[in-house]
């Protein structure tokens, strides 16, 4: 083998290794990004969305109960004397 061929082969191996490591770094970055997105979504659901939905449901239920209570009072006080 000629020295020039050995140098070219060595350079080719270095370039291939750089491409492989760059590709694996990109894959790791994507995996970390996806993991952080999932973690952020879970935290947002648990501490923001779920309590907000529960609060809205409780408010609607309270309004429904208040409306039923008002109807009950109106039925008792219809103005007739016993």
C-alpha positions, 0 to 999 in steps of 0.5 A: 500500500502506498503512503498516500492511500494509507493517509486517504484511508485514515482521513476517510475513517476520521470523517466517518467517525465524526459523522457517526458521533455527530449523528448520535449527538443529534439523536440524543438531543432529540431524545432529551427534547422529547423527554423534556416535552413529555415531562413538561406536559405531565407536570402541566396537566397535574398541577395546572389543567386538572385543578382548573377543570375541577374548579370549573366543574365545582363552580358549575355544580354549585350553580346548579345546586343554587338554582335548585335551592332557589326553586325550592324556596319559591315553591314554599312561599307561593303566597297562599295562607294555610 
